[in-house]
């Protein structure tokens, strides 16, 4: 940090097991990836090359080398995994991961049909050699999965060897854990969090309002995914209470101390939740 500020919330440090920020690379050039890493590598824990973009990315080796230089793990999007499984090419996909020396892999069935048993078998198989992020939730906005089923699938996939389970939202933030208008399905999240360790979950939250909601609810070290590269620093400021949306959520002074600081204007917005 270029300067010091008192009373900020404690953030985990890299390599993190919680407080993870996962960036969604939708096709950055090598130069753009370099610029992104220069500004945001300290706050970026994982990069996902979205859906099947890696297949059409020029100079993929060179781009992966950029992220490797900054010690940021990369994995291919879940849709590419599904495309290989759809064609009965799982073994070829595994060889692809080894060819590019990727340590992380996403296992999803947000678009294709994949039985729960088959998905769990794949997670178990891949977890022997890779760090697995599995994903729960459908990309179809009309496919509403009841909360109890979310919980059961998450528990089963963690037991099968998944490191984190991603709660689906797509790039748009309008499916899965969100309603089509982007509103959070708060009852769903409450039920999941009541029965599953939140640190084992990755909440996709591409929209700022969604990021704010999760940070306010679970604190600065909640795992967030599908963050645009240009929004990584913005998300970090939300986590630290350095943006108006969360300024008083993690402020560690008590109410009397704040009133002493603002004797003329009164309480500037302090909330008991901040203590």
C-alpha positions in Angstrom: 0.0 0.0 0.0 1.4 3.5 -0.8 0.2 4.9 2.5 -1.3 3.8 5.9 -4.9 4.1 7.1 -6.0 2.9 10.6 -9.0 0.8 11.4 -9.4 -1.3 8.2 -10.8 -4.8 8.3 -8.3 -7.7 8.4 -7.8 -9.2 4.9 -6.4 -12.6 4.2 -3.1 -12.7 2.2 -2.2 -14.7 -0.9 -2.2 -17.6 -1.3 -5.7 -17.4 0.1 -8.1 -20.1 1.1 -10.9 -17.5 1.8 -11.4 -13.9 0.7 -10.7 -15.1 -2.9 -11.4 -12.8 -5.8 -11.7 -14.7 -9.1 -11.4 -12.7 -12.3 -13.2 -13.5 -15.5 -11.0 -13.0 -18.5 -13.3 -12.9 -21.6 -10.6 -12.5 -24.1 -7.9 -10.1 -22.9 -4.9 -9.7 -25.2 -1.4 -10.4 -24.0 -0.8 -6.7 -23.5 -4.1 -6.2 -21.7 -3.3 -9.2 -19.5 0.1 -7.6 -18.6 -1.6 -4.3 -17.8 -4.2 -6.1 -15.7 -1.6 -8.0 -13.7 0.5 -4.9 -13.2 -2.4 -3.1 -11.4 -4.4 -6.0 -9.9 -2.2 -9.1 -9.3 -2.0 -8.5 -5.6 -5.8 -8.7 -5.4 -6.5 -11.4 -7.9 -6.3 -15.0 -6.7 -7.5 -16.9 -9.8 -8.3 -16.1 -13.4 -10.9 -18.0 -15.4 -10.7 -17.9 -19.2 -14.4 -17.6 -19.7 -16.5 -20.4 -21.3 -14.7 -21.5 -24.5 -12.6 -18.4 -25.1 -9.3 -20.3 -24.6 -10.1 -22.3 -27.8 -10.1 -19.1 -30.0 -7.4 -17.2 -28.1 -4.3 -16.4 -30.2 -0.9 -17.1 -28.5 -2.6 -18.9 -25.6 0.8 -20.1 -24.4 2.1 -16.6 -24.1 -0.9 -15.3 -22.4 -0.8 -18.1 -19.8 2.9 -17.2 -19.3 1.9 -13.7 -18.3 -0.4 -15.0 -15.5 2.2 -17.5 -14.5 4.8 -14.7 -14.2 2.5 -13.0 -11.7 1.8 -16.3 -9.9 -2.0 -16.2 -10.7 -3.5 -19.6 -11.3 -5.6 -19.9 -14.4 -8.3 -22.4 -15.5 -10.5 -22.9 -18.5 -14.2 -22.1 -18.2 -16.7 -24.7 -17.3 -18.4 -24.5 -20.7 -15.3 -25.8 -22.4 -15.3 -28.7 -19.9 -18.9 -29.4 -20.8 -18.1 -29.2 -24.5 -15.5 -32.0 -24.1 -17.8 -34.1 -21.9 -20.6 -33.7 -24.4 -18.3 -35.2 -27.1 -17.2 -38.0 -24.7 -13.6 -36.5 -24.7 -12.9 -36.2 -21.0 -9.6 -37.9 -21.3 -8.6 -35.5 -24.1 -9.6 -32.6 -21.8 -7.3 -33.9 -19.0 -4.5 -34.1 -21.5 -5.2 -30.6 -22.5 -4.9 -29.4 -18.9 -1.6 -31.2 -18.5 -0.3 -29.8 -21.8 -0.9 -26.2 -20.6 0.3 -27.1 -17.0 -3.0 -25.9 -15.5 -3.5 -26.9 -11.8 -7.1 -25.8 -11.5 -10.2 -27.2 -13.3 -13.9 -26.4 -13.2 -16.5 -29.2 -13.3 -19.9 -28.0 -14.2 -23.2 -29.0 -15.8 -24.9 -25.7 -16.1 -25.8 -26.4 -19.8 -25.5 -30.1 -20.5 -27.2 -32.9 -18.7 -24.9 -34.8 -16.5 -26.1 -37.2 -13.9 -25.2 -36.4 -10.3 -23.3 -39.7 -10.0 -21.3 -39.0 -13.2 -20.4 -35.5 -12.0 -19.3 -36.8 -8.6 -17.2 -39.5 -10.3 -15.5 -36.9 -12.5 -14.8 -34.6 -9.5 -13.3 -37.5 -7.6 -11.1 -38.5 -10.6 -9.9 -35.0 -11.3 -9.2 -34.1 -7.7 -6.4 -36.6 -7.6 -4.3 -34.4 -9.9 -6.0 -31.0 -10.0 -7.6 -28.5 -7.7 -11.3 -28.8 -8.5 -13.8 -26.0 -8.5 -17.3 -27.5 -9.1 -20.3 -25.5 -10.0 -23.9 -25.8 -8.9 -26.8 -24.1 -10.6 -28.3 -23.9 -14.0 -27.6 -21.3 -16.7 -31.3 -21.6 -17.7 -33.3 -18.8 -15.9 -36.4 -21.0 -16.0 -34.7 -23.9 -14.2 -35.3 -23.1 -10.5 -33.5 -25.6 -8.2 -35.0 -25.7 -4.7 -32.6 -24.7 -1.8 -32.5 -28.2 -0.2 -31.2 -29.6 -3.5 -28.5 -26.9 -3.8 -27.4 -27.9 -0.3 -27.3 -31.6 -1.0 -25.4 -31.1 -4.3 -22.9 -28.8 -2.7 -22.3 -31.2 0.2 -21.8 -34.1 -2.1 -19.4 -32.3 -4.4 -17.3 -31.1 -1.5 -17.2 -34.7 -0.2 -16.2 -35.9 -3.7 -13.1 -33.7 -3.6 -14.1 -30.2 -4.8 -11.9 -27.5 -3.2 -14.7 -24.9 -3.7 -18.2 -25.1 -5.0 -19.2 -22.2 -7.2 -22.8 -20.9 -7.0 -23.8 -20.2 -10.5 -24.8 -16.7 -11.7 -23.3 -16.5 -15.3 -21.4 -13.5 -16.5 -24.7 -11.5 -16.3 -25.6 -12.3 -12.7 -29.2 -13.1 -13.7 -29.5 -16.9 -13.1 -28.9 -19.4 -10.4 -28.4 -17.6 -7.1 -30.0 -14.5 -8.7 -33.4 -13.7 -10.2 -33.6 -12.6 -13.9 -33.5 -8.9 -12.7 -30.2 -9.5 -10.8 -31.9 -9.5 -7.4 -30.3 -11.9 -4.9 -32.3 -15.0 -3.9 -31.6 -14.3 -0.3 -33.6 -17.2 1.1 -31.6 -19.6 -1.0 -28.3 -18.1 0.2 -29.5 -18.2 3.8 -30.3 -21.8 3.6 -27.1 -22.8 1.9 -25.0 -20.7 4.4 -26.9 -22.2 7.3 -25.7 -25.7 6.4 -22.5 -25.3 4.4 -19.2 -23.5 5.5 -19.2 -20.3 3.5 -15.5 -20.5 3.1 -16.1 -23.6 0.9 -18.3 -21.6 -1.5 -17.5 -19.2 -4.3 -20.3 -16.8 -5.0 -20.4 -15.5 -8.6 -21.2 -11.8 -8.3 -20.5 -9.8 -11.5 -22.6 -6.8 -10.6 -21.5 -4.2 -8.0 -24.8 -4.4 -6.0 -24.3 -8.2 -5.7 -20.7 -7.8 -4.6 -21.8 -5.3 -1.9 -24.6 -7.6 -0.7 -22.2 -10.6 -0.2 -19.5 -8.5 1.5 -22.0 -6.9 3.8 -23.6 -10.3 4.7 -20.4 -12.5 5.0 -17.7 -9.9 5.6 -14.6 -8.8 3.7 -13.2 -12.3 3.2 -16.1 -13.8 1.3 -15.1 -15.6 -1.9 -16.3 -13.8 -5.0 -16.2 -15.0 -8.6 -16.8 -13.7 -12.2 -15.3 -10.3 -11.4 -14.4 -8.2 -14.4 -10.7 -7.5 -14.6 -11.4 -3.8 -14.6 -13.4 -4.2 -11.3 -10.8 -6.1 -9.3 -9.5 -3.0 -7.5 -13.1 -1.7 -7.0 -14.0 -5.0 -5.3 -10.9 -4.7 -3.0 -12.0 -1.3 -1.9 -15.5 -2.7 -1.1 -13.8 -5.4 1.0 -11.8 -2.8 2.9 -14.6 -0.3 3.5 -13.0 2.2 1.1 -16.1 2.8 -1.0 -19.2 4.5 0.3 -21.3 1.3 -0.1 -19.3 -0.4 2.8 -17.6 2.6 4.4 -19.3 2.0 7.8 -19.7 -1.7 7.7 -16.1 -2.5 8.8 -15.2 0.6 10.6 -13.8 -0.5 13.9 -14.4 2.6 16.1 -17.4 2.5 18.4 -20.3 5.1 18.3 -18.9 7.3 21.1 -15.5 7.6 19.3 -17.2 8.5 16.0 -19.4 11.2 17.7 -16.2 12.6 19.2 -14.7 12.9 15.7 -17.9 14.6 14.3 -19.1 16.8 17.2 -20.9 19.3 14.9 -22.4 17.0 12.3 -23.4 14.1 14.5 -23.3 10.5 13.5 -22.2 10.4 9.8 -23.8 7.1 9.2 -22.5 4.8 11.8 -24.3 1.5 12.2 -24.2 -0.9 15.2 -23.4 -3.6 12.6 -20.0 -2.0 12.2 -18.9 -2.8 15.8 
